[in-house]
Each structure stands twice: as C-alpha cells, then as structure tokens.
Amino acid sequence: MTVSKSLPWNKPCTAWALGAVLLAAVAPAHAREGEVLDTLQLHGFLSQALVITDDNDFFGPSSEHGGSLEFTELGANVSLRPHEDVLIAAQVLSRRAGGESGDAEPKLDYGLIDYQLLSNQQRNIGVQLGRFKNPFGFYNQTRDVAFTRPGILLPQSIYFDRTRSLALSADGVLGYYEERLPQGTLSFQAGVGRVQAGDDLLETLRLDRFPGDLEPHTSAIGQVRYEHDGGRVVAALSTADVGAHFDSRQPGLSDGDFYFRPWVLSLQYNAELWSLTAEYALRNSGLEGFNDPRFNFDTTGESWYLQYQRRFFDDWQWLVRYDHLLANRDDPSGDDFAASGAGPDHSQFARDWTFGLQWTPTPRIMLAGEYHYIDGTGWLPAQDNPEPSDTDRYWNMLLFQVAFRF
C-alpha cells in the first residue's frame, strides 16, 4: 500500500500547519477540544557545525578558507493523541549539508497516523500510515537529531550521508509488534511504501549527467530487534528491498532500473558508564536494463564498524570508532575499478578512525568535537567532489558542533 503523491506531506510546510491538517483529518467529531489539546506536544532542535578538512571536501568547501559552515540541521515536530489508541505525529526538517542554500528548504521528515490495535502489559501491536521513518540499524530513525547520535557524524559505512534520501523514510504503511518476555523485549517492524530517491542518489550513480528522472518503486523494509535485561544487550537484524526506475530522456539511452538490497546486523552492550556497539552490513546494489552495458552493474559491498563510548563527570562523553567500507567485496583494493577507467582505486573503500568528545552542560544544550583520519574516499559526497580523480586518498577531518533542543 502506498500513499498518493498528492497528499500534503509531499510538500514543504510549517509544523503548525501540518499539525492542523492531520488533526482535522482524524480527530473524532465528538471529542472535546480541551481533551485533545491536552495531549499536544511540540518539540524542536537546531544544530550547527564547522567542518574542516585538509584535502577533499565534505559538506561544502571544507578544505578552503578555514572550513565550511554548511552543515545545519533545524527541525520541529508535533504530536497529538485524539484517542487513546491513535497518535498523530509529524516532523518538518530543514537540513543543509553542502550544496546550494536552496537545499535547506523545509521538507516533511515524517508525518503519520499511528493506530494501536492492541496494547497491554504483555504486547503492543499497531500500524502506522503515512510517511514513516525506516527501521534500519540502530540510528536511522533518529539520525537527524544531534542528541541521539553517538558522534557528530554517524558511521558513514552504514549510514551514508552521500545517499541519505534512500534510507530516510517511505510513504506507505508500517506494521509493528512488540512482545515483553521475562528477560527482555522482542519487537518486529515491517513496512511497504515508496522511498525518497533524491538528487544525491542520482549524483552517486552518475546519472545526473543525463536528462531523465529517477522514480522510486514500491519497496519493503523490515527489522527484528531484541533488548535483554532492560537494554543491557541489544541485537537487531534489518533488511530491505528497494528499487527505482530511471526514465531516460537521453537520445539513444534506454530506461533502466536501480536496486538496493542490504542486510544489517547490529549488536550493542550497555554498561553503567560505557557502551560497545558494532554493526555489519552486506549491500547488494546495481543498475540493470540499460541498452548501453557500460551503465549496468551488480556489486555487493561490505561495511562494518566498532565503536566504544565512555561517560564521565555526568555530562561528558568520549568515543573512539573504527569504520570500514568496501564498495565491492570482489575488488577490495579498487584496482579493477581503476583499470576500467571508471575512477581512482581509493574511491572504492574507506577506513576511518574517529575520536570524539561531547559535553552536555544542560539537557537542552550540547557541544561536541570530532576528529577523523580517513584512508579512502568511498563515502565522500559526490556533490562536494564532482571530479573523483581530483580527490586524495589520505585525508583528515575536524568537526565542531553546537546543538540545542526544546
């Protein structure tokens, strides 16, 4: 089941206007205004970062003139419960991560109606209709809120910012099931809908050089998750089957199809003062159906990271992380890719050492700093580095961020 593109949540809008539209759509006529408004919640967040690199660019011209300030996140969300079994929730997000200033135009991040079919001490069963956040790994559903991330940047081998639109959300229906067991909680989510295939995906696939449109297919995503002993141990398995059709307007070039089929295994151990997190992914992706065989490909990439976080002085936290990406398991060094003339070998991998520090002086304010030493350019955004041959294999990145929420 999918949601028509003509619905309001496919257009930029303010948080208050969206809340009014959703309320009018489902609020029961007999409900008293005061009772409904008592459940109204409004929240928001803002973060601004400075990105400095010695070589290559990330989120704007970060290697020039003292760095880039083109990493800004601004969001507002609203939720309302017109009935004890119905929740209406939406979030509008303005995000700029390099590119043009117009990229920060507010967009609907999620907008849904959540109906609980069953809710008791033993289990929850429900369904969400609208634009829902994709359950993918540990962090995808809250990835744009700085306070929910372990560092300024998420592990780029799993949570790509260069193709983030593909993973963010889908327009359709999501079902969920949660069972409380004697020693933990088992949950399952599965959704069907149309993903957001944006310009970032076109640029990464290098299809932006040709006239045409990339239209998403109806796709599926699912996750099973288990939390043991109140969240001391957390494990999850996520998968998806995502597709899109390229409608070519280039003379002599036929239409083609894109597919993406990832599997992500996530594990985490939480102690009183520290956490250890690891995620491993296999990503099968490709293009098919083009009459020019140079466009078609099928690869399986591999990603993983290991991350350690330590809390101290109540409001401080540091982390160290190693993040490893291979674009193609059959060509780990990128030599075959380079020999074909498609680009430099170092564009096919990335090995990233990250060291970060966060200070949260109040629950509403966070200051953070982060250093990356990277071998490879496998997750560099194409919009910031349009000529892969001009990039350097070894590079350093320093980030500073201030975040506020209410």
C-alpha positions as a LaTeX table, in Angstrom:
\begin{tabular}{lrrr}
\hline
Residue & $x$ (\AA) & $y$ (\AA) & $z$ (\AA) \\
\hline
Met1 & 0.00 & 0.00 & 0.00 \\
Thr2 & 1.36 & 3.43 & $-0.89$ \\
Val3 & 0.36 & 7.00 & $-0.26$ \\
Ser4 & $-0.63$ & 9.24 & $-3.15$ \\
Lys5 & 1.87 & 11.92 & $-4.09$ \\
Ser6 & $-0.88$ & 14.50 & $-3.98$ \\
Leu7 & $-1.16$ & 14.36 & $-0.20$ \\
Pro8 & 0.02 & 17.39 & 1.81 \\
Trp9 & 3.07 & 15.73 & 3.29 \\
Asn10 & 4.85 & 15.67 & $-0.06$ \\
Lys11 & 5.07 & 19.48 & 0.00 \\
Pro12 & 7.15 & 21.77 & 2.26 \\
Cys13 & 5.02 & 23.12 & 5.10 \\
Thr14 & 5.30 & 24.51 & 8.59 \\
Ala15 & 4.93 & 22.31 & 11.63 \\
Trp16 & 1.79 & 24.09 & 12.88 \\
Ala17 & 0.05 & 23.86 & 9.52 \\
Leu18 & 0.85 & 20.17 & 9.19 \\
Gly19 & $-0.44$ & 19.51 & 12.69 \\
Ala20 & $-3.69$ & 21.27 & 11.86 \\
Val21 & $-4.16$ & 19.22 & 8.68 \\
Leu22 & $-3.57$ & 15.91 & 10.45 \\
Leu23 & $-5.78$ & 16.85 & 13.37 \\
Ala24 & $-8.66$ & 17.80 & 11.09 \\
Ala25 & $-8.26$ & 14.51 & 9.24 \\
Val26 & $-8.66$ & 12.14 & 12.16 \\
Ala27 & $-9.83$ & 13.93 & 15.30 \\
Pro28 & $-13.23$ & 12.48 & 16.27 \\
Ala29 & $-16.08$ & 14.90 & 15.90 \\
His30 & $-17.38$ & 14.19 & 19.41 \\
Ala31 & $-14.01$ & 14.81 & 21.13 \\
Arg32 & $-13.93$ & 17.94 & 23.21 \\
Glu33 & $-11.30$ & 20.46 & 22.08 \\
Gly34 & $-9.71$ & 20.76 & 25.52 \\
Glu35 & $-9.20$ & 17.00 & 25.88 \\
Val36 & $-7.43$ & 16.74 & 22.54 \\
Leu37 & $-5.21$ & 19.78 & 23.06 \\
Asp38 & $-4.08$ & 18.45 & 26.45 \\
Thr39 & $-2.14$ & 15.76 & 24.55 \\
Leu40 & $-0.48$ & 18.21 & 22.16 \\
Gln41 & 3.34 & 18.19 & 22.26 \\
Leu42 & 5.70 & 20.45 & 20.33 \\
His43 & 9.46 & 19.95 & 20.22 \\
Gly44 & 12.32 & 21.16 & 18.10 \\
Phe45 & 16.07 & 21.10 & 17.62 \\
Leu46 & 18.85 & 23.08 & 15.98 \\
Ser47 & 22.47 & 22.17 & 15.32 \\
Gln48 & 25.29 & 23.98 & 13.56 \\
Ala49 & 28.69 & 22.52 & 12.70 \\
Leu50 & 32.03 & 23.69 & 11.38 \\
Val51 & 33.75 & 21.16 & 9.10 \\
Ile52 & 37.49 & 21.49 & 8.36 \\
Thr53 & 39.44 & 19.16 & 6.05 \\
Asp54 & 42.99 & 19.29 & 4.76 \\
Asp55 & 42.09 & 17.57 & 1.46 \\
Asn56 & 38.80 & 16.70 & $-0.24$ \\
Asp57 & 35.56 & 18.46 & 0.65 \\
Phe58 & 32.80 & 17.30 & 2.97 \\
Phe59 & 29.55 & 19.25 & 3.43 \\
Gly60 & 30.70 & 22.28 & 1.47 \\
Pro61 & 34.17 & 23.77 & 0.71 \\
Ser62 & 35.65 & 22.40 & 3.93 \\
Ser63 & 39.24 & 22.40 & 2.62 \\
Glu64 & 39.17 & 26.15 & 1.88 \\
His65 & 39.14 & 29.40 & 3.87 \\
Gly66 & 39.07 & 27.88 & 7.34 \\
Gly67 & 36.37 & 25.30 & 6.74 \\
Ser68 & 32.68 & 25.04 & 5.91 \\
Leu69 & 29.65 & 26.13 & 7.93 \\
Glu70 & 27.28 & 24.40 & 5.51 \\
Phe71 & 26.17 & 21.69 & 7.93 \\
Thr72 & 22.98 & 22.90 & 9.62 \\
Glu73 & 20.01 & 20.93 & 10.94 \\
Leu74 & 16.75 & 22.55 & 12.06 \\
Gly75 & 13.63 & 20.59 & 12.90 \\
Ala76 & 10.24 & 20.92 & 14.58 \\
Asn77 & 7.87 & 18.10 & 15.46 \\
Val78 & 4.33 & 17.89 & 16.72 \\
Ser79 & 2.30 & 15.02 & 18.15 \\
Leu80 & $-1.30$ & 14.70 & 19.22 \\
Arg81 & $-3.40$ & 11.88 & 20.66 \\
Pro82 & $-7.08$ & 12.40 & 19.67 \\
His83 & $-7.91$ & 8.93 & 21.01 \\
Glu84 & $-6.10$ & 6.64 & 23.44 \\
Asp85 & $-5.28$ & 4.26 & 20.58 \\
Val86 & $-4.42$ & 6.90 & 17.97 \\
Leu87 & $-1.29$ & 9.05 & 17.74 \\
Ile88 & $-0.71$ & 11.69 & 15.08 \\
Ala89 & 2.91 & 12.78 & 14.67 \\
Ala90 & 4.90 & 14.79 & 12.17 \\
Gln91 & 8.28 & 16.44 & 11.82 \\
Val92 & 9.46 & 19.13 & 9.42 \\
Leu93 & 13.21 & 19.23 & 8.77 \\
Ser94 & 15.44 & 21.86 & 7.22 \\
Arg95 & 18.88 & 20.45 & 6.59 \\
Arg96 & 21.84 & 21.77 & 4.66 \\
Ala97 & 24.91 & 19.61 & 4.20 \\
Gly98 & 26.88 & 21.37 & 1.48 \\
Gly99 & 25.32 & 22.14 & $-1.87$ \\
Glu100 & 23.10 & 25.12 & $-2.58$ \\
Ser101 & 21.28 & 27.19 & 0.03 \\
Gly102 & 18.01 & 26.02 & $-1.53$ \\
Asp103 & 18.81 & 22.51 & $-0.27$ \\
Ala104 & 17.76 & 23.72 & 3.20 \\
Glu105 & 14.14 & 24.20 & 2.14 \\
Pro106 & 11.92 & 22.66 & 4.86 \\
Lys107 & 10.64 & 19.21 & 3.98 \\
Leu108 & 8.44 & 16.69 & 5.69 \\
Asp109 & 10.71 & 14.25 & 7.53 \\
Tyr110 & 7.85 & 12.09 & 8.75 \\
Gly111 & 4.08 & 12.50 & 9.02 \\
Leu112 & 1.95 & 9.60 & 10.15 \\
Ile113 & $-1.11$ & 8.27 & 11.92 \\
Asp114 & $-0.24$ & 5.52 & 14.43 \\
Tyr115 & $-3.09$ & 3.21 & 15.42 \\
Gln116 & $-2.57$ & 0.67 & 18.19 \\
Leu117 & $-4.63$ & $-2.45$ & 17.52 \\
Leu118 & $-3.65$ & $-3.97$ & 20.87 \\
Ser119 & $-1.80$ & $-2.55$ & 23.86 \\
Asn120 & $-1.40$ & $-4.21$ & 27.25 \\
Gln121 & 1.32 & $-5.24$ & 29.69 \\
Gln122 & 2.26 & $-8.20$ & 27.53 \\
Arg123 & 2.38 & $-6.83$ & 23.98 \\
Asn124 & 1.82 & $-3.94$ & 21.59 \\
Ile125 & 0.51 & $-4.33$ & 18.05 \\
Gly126 & $-0.06$ & $-1.40$ & 15.75 \\
Val127 & 0.18 & 0.15 & 12.32 \\
Gln128 & 1.49 & 3.48 & 11.01 \\
Leu129 & 0.11 & 5.10 & 7.86 \\
Gly130 & 1.80 & 7.99 & 6.07 \\
Arg131 & 5.46 & 8.89 & 5.80 \\
Phe132 & 7.29 & 6.70 & 8.31 \\
Lys133 & 10.96 & 6.56 & 9.27 \\
Asn134 & 12.67 & 3.41 & 8.00 \\
Pro135 & 13.74 & 0.97 & 10.75 \\
Phe136 & 17.32 & 0.44 & 9.61 \\
Gly137 & 20.17 & $-0.30$ & 12.02 \\
Phe138 & 20.34 & 1.39 & 15.42 \\
Tyr139 & 20.32 & 5.05 & 14.42 \\
Asn140 & 18.45 & 5.62 & 11.16 \\
Gln141 & 15.07 & 6.58 & 12.63 \\
Thr142 & 16.58 & 9.45 & 14.66 \\
Arg143 & 19.68 & 10.21 & 12.57 \\
Asp144 & 18.99 & 13.93 & 12.06 \\
Val145 & 18.73 & 14.80 & 15.77 \\
Ala146 & 22.23 & 15.56 & 17.06 \\
Phe147 & 21.39 & 14.49 & 20.64 \\
Thr148 & 20.57 & 10.94 & 19.51 \\
Arg149 & 23.84 & 10.37 & 17.63 \\
Pro150 & 26.93 & 8.93 & 19.33 \\
Gly151 & 29.08 & 11.46 & 17.45 \\
Ile152 & 28.69 & 14.44 & 15.14 \\
Leu153 & 28.69 & 12.03 & 12.20 \\
Leu154 & 27.22 & 8.56 & 12.20 \\
Pro155 & 29.40 & 5.71 & 10.87 \\
Gln156 & 29.39 & 6.54 & 7.18 \\
Ser157 & 29.90 & 2.95 & 6.05 \\
Ile158 & 26.39 & 2.10 & 7.31 \\
Tyr159 & 24.56 & 5.44 & 7.44 \\
Phe160 & 25.59 & 7.05 & 4.17 \\
Asp161 & 25.13 & 10.79 & 4.01 \\
Arg162 & 26.01 & 10.74 & 0.31 \\
Thr163 & 22.79 & 8.78 & $-0.43$ \\
Arg164 & 20.79 & 9.53 & 2.72 \\
Ser165 & 17.49 & 10.15 & 0.91 \\
Leu166 & 17.28 & 6.46 & 0.01 \\
Ala167 & 17.37 & 5.34 & 3.67 \\
Leu168 & 15.40 & 8.07 & 5.43 \\
Ser169 & 11.71 & 7.31 & 5.07 \\
Ala170 & 8.95 & 5.86 & 2.93 \\
Asp171 & 5.37 & 6.78 & 2.04 \\
Gly172 & 3.15 & 3.83 & 2.81 \\
Val173 & 2.27 & 1.60 & 5.73 \\
Leu174 & 4.38 & 0.16 & 8.58 \\
Gly175 & 3.26 & $-2.53$ & 11.00 \\
Tyr176 & 4.89 & $-3.21$ & 14.36 \\
Tyr177 & 4.72 & $-5.89$ & 17.04 \\
Glu178 & 6.32 & $-5.82$ & 20.49 \\
Glu179 & 6.33 & $-8.73$ & 22.94 \\
Arg180 & 7.57 & $-8.36$ & 26.53 \\
Leu181 & 9.33 & $-11.53$ & 27.67 \\
Pro182 & 10.55 & $-12.46$ & 31.18 \\
Gln183 & 14.14 & $-11.37$ & 30.40 \\
Gly184 & 13.69 & $-8.81$ & 27.64 \\
Thr185 & 11.62 & $-7.36$ & 24.81 \\
Leu186 & 11.25 & $-8.72$ & 21.28 \\
Ser187 & 9.99 & $-6.37$ & 18.57 \\
Phe188 & 9.37 & $-6.53$ & 14.85 \\
Gln189 & 8.68 & $-3.82$ & 12.27 \\
Ala190 & 7.84 & $-4.24$ & 8.59 \\
Gly191 & 6.85 & $-1.60$ & 6.07 \\
Val192 & 5.87 & $-1.23$ & 2.43 \\
Gly193 & 5.98 & 2.06 & 0.56 \\
Arg194 & 7.83 & 4.43 & $-1.77$ \\
Val195 & 11.23 & 5.59 & $-0.59$ \\
Gln196 & 12.69 & 9.05 & $-1.25$ \\
Ala197 & 15.10 & 8.73 & $-4.20$ \\
Gly198 & 16.64 & 12.21 & $-4.31$ \\
Asp199 & 19.29 & 14.02 & $-6.31$ \\
Asp200 & 22.01 & 12.62 & $-4.05$ \\
Leu201 & 21.33 & 9.12 & $-5.40$ \\
Leu202 & 21.38 & 10.38 & $-9.00$ \\
Glu203 & 24.76 & 12.04 & $-8.37$ \\
Thr204 & 26.24 & 8.96 & $-6.71$ \\
Leu205 & 25.11 & 6.76 & $-9.61$ \\
Arg206 & 26.43 & 9.41 & $-12.05$ \\
Leu207 & 23.03 & 9.50 & $-13.76$ \\
Asp208 & 22.74 & 13.24 & $-13.13$ \\
Arg209 & 24.83 & 13.78 & $-16.28$ \\
Phe210 & 21.92 & 12.61 & $-18.42$ \\
Pro211 & 18.40 & 14.06 & $-18.76$ \\
Gly212 & 15.89 & 11.89 & $-17.01$ \\
Asp213 & 14.04 & 11.21 & $-13.76$ \\
Leu214 & 14.57 & 8.61 & $-11.06$ \\
Glu215 & 11.20 & 7.39 & $-9.81$ \\
Pro216 & 11.07 & 5.08 & $-6.78$ \\
His217 & 9.37 & 1.70 & $-6.92$ \\
Thr218 & 7.24 & 0.33 & $-4.12$ \\
Ser219 & 9.80 & $-1.12$ & $-1.70$ \\
Ala220 & 9.86 & $-3.13$ & 1.51 \\
Ile221 & 11.86 & $-2.88$ & 4.74 \\
Gly222 & 11.86 & $-4.87$ & 7.97 \\
Gln223 & 13.68 & $-5.19$ & 11.28 \\
Val224 & 13.60 & $-7.66$ & 14.16 \\
Arg225 & 15.10 & $-6.44$ & 17.46 \\
Tyr226 & 15.71 & $-7.92$ & 20.89 \\
Glu227 & 16.58 & $-6.00$ & 24.07 \\
His228 & 17.78 & $-8.08$ & 27.01 \\
Asp229 & 17.83 & $-7.10$ & 30.67 \\
Gly230 & 16.41 & $-3.62$ & 30.25 \\
Gly231 & 18.60 & $-2.81$ & 27.25 \\
Arg232 & 21.93 & $-4.03$ & 28.61 \\
Val233 & 22.26 & $-6.16$ & 25.48 \\
Val234 & 20.59 & $-5.11$ & 22.21 \\
Ala235 & 20.59 & $-7.03$ & 18.93 \\
Ala236 & 18.84 & $-6.26$ & 15.65 \\
Leu237 & 18.67 & $-7.53$ & 12.09 \\
Ser238 & 17.48 & $-5.17$ & 9.34 \\
Thr239 & 16.85 & $-5.78$ & 5.65 \\
Ala240 & 15.24 & $-4.01$ & 2.71 \\
Asp241 & 14.38 & $-4.46$ & $-0.95$ \\
Val242 & 14.47 & $-1.01$ & $-2.57$ \\
Gly243 & 14.11 & $-0.10$ & $-6.22$ \\
Ala244 & 13.78 & 2.87 & $-8.55$ \\
His245 & 13.24 & 3.38 & $-12.29$ \\
Phe246 & 15.31 & 5.80 & $-14.36$ \\
Asp247 & 13.12 & 7.36 & $-17.05$ \\
Ser248 & 15.68 & 8.39 & $-19.63$ \\
Arg249 & 15.27 & 11.39 & $-21.90$ \\
Gln250 & 18.73 & 10.97 & $-23.41$ \\
Pro251 & 18.59 & 10.10 & $-27.13$ \\
Gly252 & 19.95 & 6.61 & $-27.67$ \\
Leu253 & 19.85 & 5.67 & $-23.97$ \\
Ser254 & 17.05 & 3.39 & $-22.79$ \\
Asp255 & 15.38 & 3.40 & $-19.41$ \\
Gly256 & 16.95 & 1.37 & $-16.61$ \\
Asp257 & 16.34 & 0.21 & $-13.05$ \\
Phe258 & 18.21 & 0.62 & $-9.78$ \\
Tyr259 & 18.04 & $-1.90$ & $-6.93$ \\
Phe260 & 19.39 & $-1.95$ & $-3.38$ \\
Arg261 & 19.14 & $-4.98$ & $-1.07$ \\
Pro262 & 21.03 & $-4.55$ & 2.22 \\
Trp263 & 21.31 & $-6.71$ & 5.33 \\
Val264 & 22.48 & $-5.11$ & 8.60 \\
Leu265 & 23.34 & $-6.97$ & 11.81 \\
Ser266 & 23.52 & $-4.69$ & 14.87 \\
Leu267 & 24.87 & $-5.52$ & 18.35 \\
Gln268 & 25.31 & $-3.36$ & 21.43 \\
Tyr269 & 26.33 & $-3.84$ & 25.08 \\
Asn270 & 25.50 & $-1.11$ & 27.60 \\
Ala271 & 27.17 & $-0.89$ & 31.00 \\
Glu272 & 26.69 & 1.85 & 33.58 \\
Leu273 & 29.43 & 4.11 & 32.21 \\
Trp274 & 30.28 & 2.70 & 28.80 \\
Ser275 & 28.79 & 1.19 & 25.66 \\
Leu276 & 30.23 & $-1.04$ & 22.95 \\
Thr277 & 28.47 & $-1.05$ & 19.58 \\
Ala278 & 29.12 & $-2.95$ & 16.35 \\
Glu279 & 27.20 & $-3.16$ & 13.09 \\
Tyr280 & 27.92 & $-5.23$ & 10.00 \\
Ala281 & 26.26 & $-4.81$ & 6.59 \\
Leu282 & 26.19 & $-6.51$ & 3.22 \\
Arg283 & 24.79 & $-4.29$ & 0.46 \\
Asn284 & 23.81 & $-5.72$ & $-2.91$ \\
Ser285 & 23.08 & $-2.94$ & $-5.40$ \\
Gly286 & 23.19 & $-2.26$ & $-9.10$ \\
Leu287 & 21.73 & $-0.89$ & $-12.30$ \\
Glu288 & 20.10 & $-3.07$ & $-14.94$ \\
Gly289 & 18.09 & $-2.84$ & $-18.12$ \\
Phe290 & 20.07 & $-0.11$ & $-19.91$ \\
Asn291 & 20.79 & $-0.75$ & $-23.60$ \\
Asp292 & 24.34 & 0.55 & $-23.01$ \\
Pro293 & 26.12 & $-2.17$ & $-20.97$ \\
Arg294 & 28.52 & 0.38 & $-19.50$ \\
Phe295 & 25.69 & 1.59 & $-17.26$ \\
Asn296 & 24.74 & $-1.82$ & $-15.89$ \\
Phe297 & 26.50 & $-3.27$ & $-12.85$ \\
Asp298 & 25.91 & $-5.59$ & $-9.91$ \\
Thr299 & 28.06 & $-5.34$ & $-6.78$ \\
Thr300 & 27.96 & $-6.47$ & $-3.19$ \\
Gly301 & 29.54 & $-4.06$ & $-0.76$ \\
Glu302 & 30.62 & $-4.75$ & 2.80 \\
Ser303 & 30.58 & $-2.40$ & 5.79 \\
Trp304 & 31.28 & $-2.65$ & 9.49 \\
Tyr305 & 32.31 & $-0.56$ & 12.45 \\
Leu306 & 33.29 & $-1.00$ & 16.10 \\
Gln307 & 32.56 & 1.86 & 18.49 \\
Tyr308 & 33.35 & 2.44 & 22.17 \\
Gln309 & 31.67 & 5.22 & 24.19 \\
Arg310 & 32.63 & 6.27 & 27.72 \\
Arg311 & 30.65 & 8.57 & 30.00 \\
Phe312 & 32.31 & 10.62 & 32.76 \\
Phe313 & 31.56 & 13.62 & 35.02 \\
Asp314 & 27.82 & 13.04 & 34.44 \\
Asp315 & 27.66 & 15.36 & 31.41 \\
Trp316 & 30.75 & 14.34 & 29.36 \\
Gln317 & 31.23 & 11.52 & 26.88 \\
Trp318 & 34.03 & 10.43 & 24.58 \\
Leu319 & 34.14 & 7.86 & 21.81 \\
Val320 & 36.58 & 6.02 & 19.61 \\
Arg321 & 35.43 & 4.24 & 16.45 \\
Tyr322 & 36.90 & 2.32 & 13.55 \\
Asp323 & 34.70 & 2.34 & 10.44 \\
His324 & 35.42 & 0.14 & 7.41 \\
Leu325 & 33.79 & 0.30 & 3.96 \\
Leu326 & 34.26 & $-1.73$ & 0.78 \\
Ala327 & 32.19 & $-0.73$ & $-2.24$ \\
Asn328 & 32.79 & $-4.13$ & $-3.85$ \\
Arg329 & 33.85 & $-7.25$ & $-1.93$ \\
Asp330 & 35.27 & $-8.73$ & $-5.15$ \\
Asp331 & 37.54 & $-5.72$ & $-5.66$ \\
Pro332 & 38.63 & $-4.64$ & $-2.15$ \\
Ser333 & 41.61 & $-2.58$ & $-3.32$ \\
Gly334 & 39.70 & $-0.90$ & $-6.15$ \\
Asp335 & 42.37 & $-1.96$ & $-8.68$ \\
Asp336 & 39.88 & $-3.46$ & $-11.13$ \\
Phe337 & 37.67 & $-0.39$ & $-10.86$ \\
Ala338 & 40.61 & 1.91 & $-11.63$ \\
Ala339 & 41.79 & $-0.30$ & $-14.51$ \\
Ser340 & 38.38 & 0.03 & $-16.14$ \\
Gly341 & 38.78 & 3.79 & $-16.24$ \\
Ala342 & 35.76 & 4.39 & $-14.00$ \\
Gly343 & 37.69 & 6.34 & $-11.36$ \\
Pro344 & 40.52 & 6.15 & $-8.80$ \\
Asp345 & 41.02 & 2.99 & $-6.76$ \\
His346 & 40.64 & 4.81 & $-3.44$ \\
Ser347 & 37.03 & 5.74 & $-4.31$ \\
Gln348 & 36.11 & 2.10 & $-3.67$ \\
Phe349 & 36.98 & 1.92 & 0.03 \\
Ala350 & 37.23 & 3.98 & 3.21 \\
Arg351 & 38.91 & 3.22 & 6.53 \\
Asp352 & 38.04 & 5.82 & 9.14 \\
Trp353 & 39.45 & 6.28 & 12.66 \\
Thr354 & 37.21 & 8.62 & 14.68 \\
Phe355 & 37.81 & 10.25 & 18.06 \\
Gly356 & 35.04 & 12.37 & 19.58 \\
Leu357 & 34.11 & 14.33 & 22.69 \\
Gln358 & 30.68 & 15.60 & 23.80 \\
Trp359 & 29.67 & 17.92 & 26.63 \\
Thr360 & 26.03 & 18.36 & 27.63 \\
Pro361 & 26.02 & 21.18 & 30.25 \\
Thr362 & 22.20 & 21.16 & 30.30 \\
Pro363 & 19.67 & 18.69 & 28.87 \\
Arg364 & 18.94 & 21.21 & 26.10 \\
Ile365 & 22.48 & 22.15 & 25.00 \\
Met366 & 25.31 & 20.02 & 23.63 \\
Leu367 & 28.80 & 20.92 & 22.43 \\
Ala368 & 30.87 & 18.39 & 20.50 \\
Gly369 & 34.18 & 17.99 & 18.72 \\
Glu370 & 35.36 & 15.16 & 16.47 \\
Tyr371 & 38.49 & 14.16 & 14.55 \\
His372 & 38.65 & 11.71 & 11.63 \\
Tyr373 & 41.66 & 10.17 & 9.93 \\
Ile374 & 40.49 & 8.54 & 6.68 \\
Asp375 & 42.17 & 6.28 & 4.15 \\
Gly376 & 39.97 & 6.27 & 1.05 \\
Thr377 & 37.08 & 8.29 & $-0.32$ \\
Gly378 & 34.37 & 5.63 & $-0.57$ \\
Trp379 & 31.75 & 7.73 & 1.24 \\
Leu380 & 32.65 & 11.23 & 0.07 \\
Pro381 & 29.54 & 13.10 & $-1.19$ \\
Ala382 & 29.60 & 13.43 & $-4.98$ \\
Gln383 & 28.08 & 16.92 & $-4.86$ \\
Asp384 & 31.11 & 18.20 & $-2.90$ \\
Asn385 & 33.64 & 16.35 & $-5.06$ \\
Pro386 & 32.31 & 16.25 & $-8.64$ \\
Glu387 & 35.65 & 15.00 & $-10.04$ \\
Pro388 & 36.71 & 11.81 & $-8.22$ \\
Ser389 & 40.14 & 11.94 & $-9.88$ \\
Asp390 & 40.87 & 15.19 & $-8.02$ \\
Thr391 & 40.43 & 13.62 & $-4.58$ \\
Asp392 & 43.26 & 12.48 & $-2.29$ \\
Arg393 & 43.39 & 9.01 & $-0.77$ \\
Tyr394 & 44.59 & 10.05 & 2.72 \\
Trp395 & 42.83 & 12.96 & 4.42 \\
Asn396 & 41.91 & 14.42 & 7.80 \\
Met397 & 38.68 & 15.98 & 9.02 \\
Leu398 & 37.89 & 18.04 & 12.12 \\
Leu399 & 34.34 & 18.93 & 13.15 \\
Phe400 & 32.87 & 21.16 & 15.86 \\
Gln401 & 29.15 & 21.31 & 16.60 \\
Val402 & 26.72 & 23.11 & 18.90 \\
Ala403 & 23.19 & 21.72 & 19.31 \\
Phe404 & 20.05 & 22.94 & 21.05 \\
Arg405 & 16.66 & 21.30 & 21.64 \\
Phe406 & 13.37 & 22.22 & 23.27 \\
\hline
\end{tabular}
